[in-house]
Amino acid sequence: MLIATVSIIIALIFSDREFGCHYFEVYLSRRESKLPGLVLPGITFLGELFILLNVVSSRVFRRQKRFAAGCS
């Protein structure tokens, strides 16, 4: 019972956070200046780009390490 309660509380916290981010994005995009509305999508894009580059670089370095060890 305790595990279910904790899981529900965590789910509610994350859903409230998501709702807040969406509400904030709508608020910023409806302002007269459209530039503040691009802040959150820009942050999200840069974060995903960082993750993508991290995955690619880890695969490249893993391949170089394997070839340097003499494995094919």
C-alpha positions as CSV (number, residue, x, y, z in Angstrom):
1,M,0.0,0.0,0.0
2,L,2.8,2.3,0.8
3,I,4.5,1.8,-2.5
4,A,1.3,2.6,-4.4
5,T,0.8,5.7,-2.4
6,V,4.3,6.9,-3.0
7,S,4.0,6.1,-6.7
8,I,0.8,8.1,-7.0
9,I,2.3,11.1,-5.1
10,I,5.3,11.1,-7.4
11,A,3.1,10.9,-10.5
12,L,1.0,13.8,-9.3
13,I,4.1,15.9,-8.6
14,F,5.5,15.2,-12.1
15,S,2.1,15.9,-13.8
16,D,1.7,19.2,-11.9
17,R,5.2,20.2,-13.0
18,E,4.4,19.3,-16.6
19,F,1.1,21.3,-16.4
20,G,3.0,24.3,-15.0
21,C,5.6,24.2,-17.8
22,H,2.8,24.0,-20.4
23,Y,0.9,26.8,-18.8
24,F,4.0,28.9,-18.6
25,E,4.8,28.3,-22.3
26,V,1.3,29.3,-23.4
27,Y,1.6,32.4,-21.2
28,L,4.9,33.4,-22.8
29,S,3.8,32.7,-26.3
30,R,0.7,34.8,-26.0
31,R,2.6,37.9,-25.0
32,E,3.1,40.7,-27.5
33,S,6.8,39.9,-28.0
34,K,7.1,36.3,-29.4
35,L,10.8,35.9,-28.3
36,P,10.0,34.9,-24.7
37,G,7.7,32.1,-26.1
38,L,10.8,30.5,-27.7
39,V,12.7,30.2,-24.5
40,L,11.4,26.8,-23.3
41,P,11.5,25.2,-26.8
42,G,15.0,26.5,-27.2
43,I,16.2,25.1,-23.9
44,T,14.5,21.8,-24.8
45,F,16.2,21.7,-28.2
46,L,19.6,22.4,-26.7
47,G,19.2,19.8,-24.1
48,E,18.2,17.1,-26.7
49,L,21.1,18.2,-28.9
50,F,23.5,17.8,-26.0
51,I,22.2,14.3,-25.3
52,L,22.4,13.3,-29.0
53,L,26.0,14.5,-29.2
54,N,26.9,12.7,-26.0
55,V,25.5,9.4,-27.4
56,V,27.3,9.8,-30.7
57,S,30.6,10.7,-29.0
58,S,30.4,7.7,-26.6
59,R,29.8,5.3,-29.5
60,V,32.7,6.8,-31.5
61,F,35.1,6.6,-28.5
62,R,34.0,3.0,-27.7
63,R,34.7,2.0,-31.3
64,Q,38.1,3.7,-31.2
65,K,39.0,2.0,-27.9
66,R,38.0,-1.4,-29.3
67,F,40.1,-0.9,-32.5
68,A,43.1,0.3,-30.4
69,A,42.9,-2.9,-28.3
70,G,43.3,-5.0,-31.5
71,C,39.8,-6.3,-31.6
72,S,37.9,-6.3,-34.9
